[in-house]
Amino acid sequence: MILYQYFRDQIVRIVEDLAASGELPGPLDTARVAVEPPREAGHGDITTNAAMVLAKRAGKPPRDIAALLANRLVGQEGIAAVDVAGPGFINLRLEAAYWHTALARIAASGTRYGAFDMG
């Protein structure tokens, strides 16, 4: 499992749930939602632009969408802390145990880690 793809999938699922519940209009195009390392290490382990790229279509301010997403991300497996920053970035800090599990999976993969059978 690729760490950033795993959390992107979680965020997209939350966006879909928010649209299904009527808290966000739907369907929303999540193609431009990025989950990546933050530019500054002090901002956490992972950051996403989800709120900002969804704001226009959703007709809501990015920080409002970020707050909705952050509330759903709190308590998700592996997430220790969630912070809304700037115009609507969502920064995540991962639990140490999550990193330990991820490193164990990488070590168990041996030379196959990072290999893809696609294309």
Secondary structure as UniProt FT lines:
FT   HELIX           3..20
FT   TURN            21..22
FT   TURN            31..32
FT   STRAND          35..36
FT   HELIX           41..43
FT   STRAND          46..48
FT   HELIX           50..58
FT   HELIX           62..73
FT   TURN            74..75
FT   TURN            77..78
FT   STRAND          79..85
FT   TURN            86..88
FT   STRAND          89..94
FT   HELIX           96..109
FT   HELIX           110..112
FT   TURN            113..114
//
